[in-house]
């Protein structure tokens, strides 16, 4: 026999960074919220490096996603200030720019093409010679040919961010149920809650699916309501620097066409990543994946092999059919999505929280989020 849990206004399936920010912002709007997740903040949010780079991540044909990313990046200072004030916790937020560097002449040509495209969209970047790159970041190899500075980009520590969001959800009265949701409850063609692995039910006026690459695995979903979300594996290394080897800048590199990034923390940690592998739900850490990361990083920072090795992880990014997020109502009344953020989950945290809180309370998405409704795939 199952028992029925008294229902909140909103039940959110998934307590990664996207589910957590949705719960916090909805709670601030006066909605009662329950999060359902057996392992909150334990998957992609735990592995992520935390670069806030709508400019450095920009690719051709993604102008609406760029606008969404810029809106979220520009929201971050106020968002972090509010979150840290409410919780008394730090998030490791930095807004001092991203340095993107090229290993060889072909890599530099790629960055130059990217810079011209960015300029055509009104995005601010600065072209640098190899010498100027090394002046900013003395640990860079003499072979670095040049690069770009994105002065408005930054980074945050996702582990600190999710810890603060968990605390903030508690401040607004949000409830966390550490159980797995197994089935969407649908009555009279309307989503009315979820069934848990222990047999309990959590009923709510609205269900939000924010379960990353597992969003389509919930039983009871009517066919075609939730577009397919695929897992994209990323392997990440964590190193620790001695005082003489501290990296000054959050650095992205292009090495013979491959991308690598190094994100420094104030305590000396450096996060090195990330591979991008279409291997289903495999989270195996492989020698080959780590070797590729260290090989490319060493071309840019020869001293990296002297750093202390502290941790290695593999996470699963949630990729939608067009690698852009799906935000807001679905074709099924009572069911909304906050899913498919792919590489951009940490960057898009503030704008996602605000967009979902708006549609949960008014039924209308903000203009910047309207291109990302799930129904664009209908």
Secondary structure, DSSP 8 states (H G I E B T S, - for coil): ---EEEEEEEEEE--SHHHHHHHHHHHHTT--EEEE-SSTT-SHHHH---EE-TTTT--TT-HHHHHHHHHHHHHHHHHHHHHHHHH------B-S-EEEEESSHHHHHHHHHHHHHHHHTT---EEEEHHHHHHH-TTS-TT--EEEEETT-EE--HHHHHHHHHHHHHHTT-EEE-S-EEEEEEETTEEEEEEETTS-EEEEEEEEE--GGGGGG-BT--TTSS---EEEEEEEEEEE--GGG---SEEEEEETTEEEEEEE-TTSEEEEE---B--TT-----HHHHHHHHHHHHHH-GGGGGSEEEEEEEEEEEE-TTSS-EEEE-SSBTEEEEE-BGGGTTTTHHHHHHHHHHHHHHS---GGGGGG-GGGG-
